[in-house]
């Protein structure tokens, strides 16, 4: 079905098969006049949109869960396009609530994904990895599930060969700050000697499950699994992207250069301004903007010039740029809510074209110190305090 036709169907469904306001109003009056069990039951029934019957009927059909997930993905897209359509937004919320009932952790199975799994499942892992660290061939996949590596997925019983989320792990003997050694070759680590587990890819595979937090439970379950298998593991950390940093930096530079009221102060400090203006003979912010349009990462001279200011700026972005008091970066917010500590920002940790375009090649370590997760979580949620390592505090 063409997208335009889908939007018409979704709009019709949300507008004509929702709750009936007149019935709700009358049921409220009846209940307030006489709060009997029967009036309460009638009110509850009238509050349930008619389209929910369609959804529960769909779930009972073959591939019903997967179809409902895909249906919500369409609803999310349509809702975003028609921003002011309250009925579509309500349809999305009701779908999310229903899916949350079925996709809570108690209904999911954690399974290790190995080279011996069916080819149909392994093909999906390759496909889903495209957005994070692409696998170019079967050999690349074999490296990701071979010696020194682990891959675990959450599976729902109704979709047995299609993970709803999965995580890729590298067993190492130190904190890994660069992605290439983890994905480009077979590991030579002796697994029993590893003391560190690096979570370098955490992937939610279904757009229709957006907003349903599977990542936190996935990490905690995998940590337990790894601890049971490898008693020598002492350190658990991610190697994570910063997908919005380049966009934020571009916006901040443009606002400052256009004298916008949203960015009246320089984002560069005095030393950085002097160095950039000495190098380029242009105003520092304009010089930085121009340099970022070049292949600066292939030049030793430009990399050296930019490393210090960009490292400071990404640290500022992660720790000081907020939304409702929490980290603006969605990846940072996710890990900090889990109780992780912002451990390290890593220069040119992933110089792939995609990562350069998103985060100027930076990757970040979020350390999961199991003894401090609860304390860090409470400080972040209650007081908006971000747990930071001494390295980060000194930047």
Residue, then its C-alpha position, 0 to 999 in steps of 0.5 A: x500500500x502506498x504511503x499516502x493511502x496508509x495515512x488515510x487509513x490511519x487517520x480514519x481509524x484514529x478519528x472514527x474508531x476511537x472513544x465516543x465523547x458523548x458516551x464518555x460524558x454520559x457515563x461520567x454523569x451516571x457514575x458521579x450521580x451513582x458510583x455503582x460497580x455497574x456504572x464504573x464498568x460502563x465508564x471503563x468500557x466507554x473509555x476504551x477506543x474501539x480500535x483496541x478490539x482490532x489490535x487484540x484480534x490482530x495479535x491472535x493471528x499468525x505474525x500478529x505481534x510483528x504486524x502490530x509492531x510494524x503498524x505502530x511504526x507507521x503510526x509514529x511516522x504519520x503522527x510526526x508528519x501531521x504534528x497537530x493530529x491529536x487522535x493519531x497521537x492518542x492512537x500511538x500512545x494506546x498502541x505503545x501501552x498495548x505493546x508494553x504489556x507484551x514486551x516487558x522483560x518477563x515475556x522476553x528470552x535472552x539468547x546468545x546469538x552464535x555462528x550456529x544459529x539459522x542463516x535467516x537469523x544471522x542475516x537479520x543481525x547483519x541487516x540490523x547492524x547496518x545503522x551502527x557498525x555495518x558487517x560487510x560479509x559473513x566473515x565479518x559476522x563470524x568475527x563478531x560472534x567468535x572468540x573473545x566476542x559475544x552477541x546476545x538478543x532479546x527474543x519474544x516467543x511469537x517472533x522466535x527468529x527475529x530479535x527485538x533488541x541485541x547487544x554486541x560485546x567484546x572481551x578485552x584486557x583493558x578499556x577499549x577506546x577505538x572501535x576498529x580493533x573490536x570489529x575489523x578482525x578476529x580477537x586473539x584474547x584468551x577469554x578466561x583471562x579477560x577482565x573487561x567487557x565492552x558493549x560496543x553495539x546496542x541495537x533496537x531492531x523495531x521502530x514500532x517498539x520505540x519508547x519501550x525501554x529494552x536496553x536497560x534490561x538487556x544490559x543488566x541481563x547480559x552483565x549477569x550472564x557474563x559474570x556467571x561465565x567469566x568470574x575474572x570480569x571486573x570492568x563493564x563499559x560501553x563504547x558508544x556513539x554521540x549521534x547529535x554532536x556535529x548537528x549541535x556544533x553546526x547549529x551553535x556556530x551558525x547562531x554565533x556567527x549570525x549574532x543570534x540571541x540563542x548563542x551570544x557568547x563564544x563557544x570557543x575559549x580564549x586560547x582556542x580562538x588565538x590558535x585558530x585565528x593564528x592558523x587561518x587568519x580568519x575569525x576563529x568560529x568561522x575558521x572552525x566552521x570552514x575546517x569542519x567541511x574539509x577532510x581535516x581528519x586525514x591531516x595530521x596538522x589539522x587533527x592536532x589543531x582541532x583535537x583540544x577544542x573539539x574534545x572540550x566542546x563534546x565534553x561540554x555537549x555531553x555534560x552541560x547541554x540539557x533538556x529538562x535538566x537531563x543530558x540532551x544527548x539521547x545516548x548519554x541520557x540512556x546510560x546515565x539514567x542506568x547509573x553509568x559513569x561518563x568515563x572517557x571521550x575518545x578522539x577519532x575513535x571511529x573515523x568512518x564517514x557516518x561517525x565523522x558526519x554525526x560526531x566528528x569521529x568521537x566515541x564515548x565510554x560509559x562505565x557500569x560500576x556495579x557498586x555505584x549504579x544505584x547511587x549514580x542513578x538516584x543523583x542523576x534522576x533526582x538532582x540532575x548530577x552526572x557521574x563523571x570520571x576524573x579525566x572528564x572533570x579535568x577537561 
